[in-house]
Amino acid sequence: MTDPSQRQLVLTLCVAEVFLLGCSFSGATVALPVRIDDIRSSMRAESILGLTLAVGGLAAILSAPIFGWLSDRTYRTTGRRTPWIVGGTAAATLAQAALIAADSPAAMVLAWTATQLGITAAVSALYGAVPDLLGRAAWPQVAAWFAGSATGSIALGAGVAAVLPKEPVVLFTALPMVSLVVVAACALRLGRVSRARRRSLPARVRGKISAPDGFWRLWVQRLVAQSGWAATALFGVHLLERRAGLDTDSSATIVGIAGIIAALLGLLAAGLLARWIVAHVGYRPALVTGLSVIVLACIALSFTTSAPGYIAATSLAGIGVGIFNALDLTLVLHVLRAGEEGRFLGIFSVARTLPQSLVTAGAPVVLSIGPDLVGHDRSQNYWLLYTACAVLTACAILLVRRLPVPERT
């Protein structure tokens, strides 16, 4: 990708993704746990967090195909996806502000669900813009950059959460408001270029539309892989509170620091290590390498009882996630048909958000099965939770053989 204009477009896409996903990460891993600790309820904090994230994830699942389809339709008529990117980000910003006033589990669920709907609309349209703006030859590099920006979003969200005061009014407004301005500016630029380069798409097909060959295998593999490591960040604050005996503010700060380190390592892994492995041994060994590293990280988390141990294990997970994310978007872009990218990339993005529902809905049940093996407070079985995550990721390794991927690039 030597064309400077293409590099600028990729940079614009990545910046928008960093701020969109950064808001979601910061909210799910730090802002929500901090806010939940202030709510008086008979439910455990982990249960409220699990319910909130689960319902939000379910909303994302159901809405992603719809937003993707609407984004495709808007592109057909106007040549732009800007309204969905800007509108979704604005809706998510308002919904996060509403979380400040939420004073019950039900209110938390409602506001977070609205947040996820907005982010899903924006992300579905953003991913759909990739084939609008860039040729197929550039997709592997674009996917690697997107993987890097996804991990960069973790650094942004974690960094902001680490340095800001642990007050809900700050956590739920500072980054979302900045993100709205940045994403809107990026979307307007993308919209101008997209309209100028508007593609000629096939006529819209009515009735049932089948997924491209191999799409669902890639989707299931991403779902299982993402489910395996989702709990590494989502329950980090409560893990440190119970095992290391830290207070909420200290735990949130450590989770933020760990997220920054993991994101930076993931960025390097996505941009350099993943491409090197693919070039030398092919896609399948590269995917297996990334997933194996995540398995090791989950095993380490199942035994860690200290902040340094948590940071080390999370950093290891960041490397594995960086390798994996650099590859799976490349693979799915190559199986999509022209004119349906927004719809199916929206569905594909669900495999990243659905684990928030699966893991957070199931985690309270797993955590309640017997006492923990180690830690200051053993009332919640984090050993079993992270062991289950390791097993899930190992299952994703078994699925690699069935993926429609080239052996070497």
Secondary structure, 3 states (H helix, E strand, C coil): CCCHHHHHHHHHHHHHHHHHHHHHHHHHHHHHHHHHCCCCCCCCHHHHHHHHHHHHHHHHHHHHHHHHHHHHHHHHHHCCCHHHHHHHHHHHHHHHHHCCCCCCHHHHHHHHHHHHHHHHHHHHHHHHHHHHHCCHHHHHHHHHHHHHHHHHHHHHHHHHHHHCCCCHHHHCCHHHHHHHHHHHHHHHHHHHHHHHCCCCCCCCCCCCCCCCCCHHHHHHHHHHHHHHHHHHHHCHHHHHHHHHCCCHHHHHHHHHHHHHHHHHHHHHHHHHHHHHHHHHHCHHHHHHHHHHHHHHHHHHHHHCCCHHHHHHHHHHHHHHHHHHHHHHHHHHHCCCCCCCHHHHHHHHHHHHHHHHHHHHHHHHHHHCCCCCCCCCCCCCCHHHHHHHHHHHHHHHHHHHHHCCCCCCC
